[in-house]
Structure formats: C-alpha cells, structure tokens
Amino acid sequence: MSSTEGTSRTADKSPRQQVDRLLVGLRWRRLEEPLGFIKVLQWLFAIFAFGSCGSYSGETGAMVRCNNEAKDVSSIIVSFGYPFRLNRIQYEMPLCDDDSTSKTMHLMGDFSAPAEFFVTLGIFSFFYTMAALVLYLRFHKLYTENKRFPLVDFCVTVSFTFFWLVAAAAWGKGLTDVKGATRPSSLTAAMSVCHGEDAVCSGGATPSMGLANISVVRLVATKKVWGVGQIIPAAQAYPRWQVLRETERMFPELVSPAPAAGVHPARDAGCWPLADPDMAF
C-alpha cells in the first residue's frame, strides 16, 4: 500500500520537477540582449494586436418615427463584433402601416476574412515567439553553435513580416468597410420605411471604434517590430568570416595592412600636399 502511494507521489512530482527544472534553466539575462528583447516585443505586440481585434464589440442604431398617431417612436439597436459577419446579424425594421408591425432585416457585408486572418496570424506569432524565447533562453548554446537555428529563425521572421504586411493592408481596408456598413446613416439608407413619406428616420447610437482603431495601430507597430527582428537572426546566421571575406574582396583598401614605420602611403604615392617635396619628416 505504501509502495503504491510512494509511486503515485513520485509520478505526481515528476511533471512539477520537470517544469521547475525548465524554469530554473532559463537564463533571464538573455532578455537584455538584442535578440531576446526583440522576441519579447514580438510576443507582447502579438497579444495586443489580436486581443484588441478579437475582443471588439459595438452597437449601432437608428430611430423611426411614424407619421400616423397609432404607432410610437421605434428605436433600433444592433450589436455586432468579431468576426464581423454583418450579413448574419438581424434586426427588426418597424413598419408604419396597420397590417404588419415589423420586418426582419440584416446588416450588409461580410468582413470576416481579413479579421480572422489578422487574429490567426497573431495567435501563430504568439506561439512561435514563445517557443523561440524558450529555445533562446534555455538552449542558448545550441542556438549559437548550430547555424541552422538562426537561419530558420530568420526565414520564419521574414515570412511573418510579409504576412503582417498583408494583414495590415487587409484589415485596414476591412475596418474601413466595417465603419461604413455600421454607420447609422447606412442603417437608415438600407430601410425601405425611411424612403417613403410615412416615417421620419434619424441616426441613433454611433458605434465606438476606438478599440478597432487601436488594433490597426498595434498591427502597424507589430509589422515594424517583426521587420526589425529580421536583422539579428540574419547576422547570427551569416558567419563573420564571410562578411570579412566579402569586405576584403569588394573594398581591399579598407582592410589593407598598416604601413611600416617611417613610411607614409600618401607621401610615397605623390599625393602629399606640400610645396617642398624634399621636406624632411
């Protein structure tokens, strides 16, 4: 009985010990280095970017006042949010005739593609930067000795930078379309009751797009952070001797050996700007 309990306790402690061993092995001072600092920024900006878009919700509305005295003023409030499939959001349009009371309407437009692409890219960036940070902090020696890891990190960073550029353009255009489709004037323009003489329509609640605008700003900032993050893995993936060799081949004068004592290159080449060339030094 006691042996069974001891075995279960050992099994319970082993995952905890593994986690503790992993956390103890992390070198947190690596975050002060350029690559670690950039990875932390990429991780934080990915959270802020997809969090501000994925958690957005807003309301738009309108007011309809029928000319006949039989019906009161009708207030329409429509709630919408991520993933911005507006054509699936219903609301009731009041009718001013005596035969019926309301008619089911839908908002116009489906802008889920750029929004979902933006959020999905942010989630993938979040997980990748987390894995890269663990590799860099825990297995830094393996990262620096094996040149494949910096090269793979560079290629993945370039890919993410390109996708962030596409997401910035797509979601910026999508958010502009969302603002136009949820504007109270667009809502009243879509209701047929507002086009006749039986009712007077006016705009209601205007949606607050502050959080959505912040998502675009953070998206642009995330794109720039990933763009800067390309430099460090590329420098680590490209050996220093290769840089020196290319520099020597293209600019030999920059790496020429130092002149011997008593020899002046400019004077020996006849470029010394003195009136008396025989002047002693």
PyMOL commands that set and color helices and strands:
alter all, ss='L'
color gray80, all
select helices_A, chain A and resi 2-24+28-32+34-54+86-88+112-138+140-145+148-181+184-190+192-195+210-228+231-237+240-250+252-254+265-268
alter helices_A, ss='H'
color red, helices_A
select strands_A, chain A and resi 57-66+74-81+90-94+102-106+199-203
alter strands_A, ss='S'
color yellow, strands_A
deselect
rebuild
show_as cartoon
